[in-house]
Amino acid sequence: MARTRPTICVVGSTNIDLVTRVPHLPRLGETIIGHSFHMGHGGKGANQAVMAAKLGAQVTMVTKLGRDVFGEGSLGNYRQQGVETTHVFFDETRFSGVAPIFVDDNAQNFIVIVPGANMGLSVEDVRRSAPAIQAAHVLICQLEIPIETTLEALRIAKAARVRTILNPAPAAALPDELLSLCDFCVPNETETETLTGRPVTTVDEAGAAGRLPLGRVDAVDPTGAGDAFIGSLAVFLGEGAPLLDAIRRASAVAALSVTRIGTQVSFPSRQEANTFLAQHGLP
């Protein structure tokens, strides 16, 4: 059965990932020798937009870049991935966002985000982008841009009856209005602990949302897995899938992404995703 091609708008961040593979995550004051280094396109907003585009959605990105080589490279990447860039703005004073990432031999990581131009994405920029938000099936937001900018995007979407997904990352206490404007709030373990004040260290503590067995995969790099899940979730919801089915499918796509090194380069195409889904009984 033919699926509706969903329209997704992402209001959020763009970074360049600076990824170092290390034998173990360094302790305080420790100097270690890394295995390898590479740069890649990232930022939670960018990752989620690219994931949605790879699954065949019509995606518009609302973001802000610096006037530097990283910014120009990010703009080119969006175009190469088929993401609409009408509302990709440039900041004339701030540098582009960067994210140094360290990944160890056990596929554990830590990430430092230096937001740069992302913090220049303003309420006015979002208002200029209102037609793209209002035309979307689903709006995706995160917290790597100013909170008032995210709030304005969600207000515009809610007024237009557009479904909204919030990725509350990096973890932070959130105003009640922000949560009230979200149809779906998708935190990871750390973000859940920040929002609820309760530990989330086991499947039982995570609750029913954690009981979605899909079989094990050989994880080599978890970077971007949450973004793969959220971008996929928006697409499957936009295609009209029931919520539980959309969650199962998005979980499978995220699982496939961690079997590859890198962030956006690890995200599967629609054909790859469909094959993996079929293998796990999710046609």
Secondary structure, 3 states (H helix, E strand, C coil): CCCCCCEEEEECCCEEEEEEECCCCCCCCCCCCCCEEEEEEECHHHHHHHHHHHCCCEEEEEEEEECCHHHHHHHHHHHHCCCECCCEEEECCCCCEEEEEEECCCCCEEECCECHHHHHCCHHHHHHCHHHHHCCCEEEECCCCCHHHHHHHHHHHHHCCCEEEECCCCCCCCCHHHHHCCCEECCCHHHHHHHHCCCCCCHHHHHHHHCCCCCCCCCCCCCCHHHHHHHHHHHHHHCCCCHHHHHHHHHHHHHHHCCCCCCHHHCCCHHHHHHHHHHCCCC
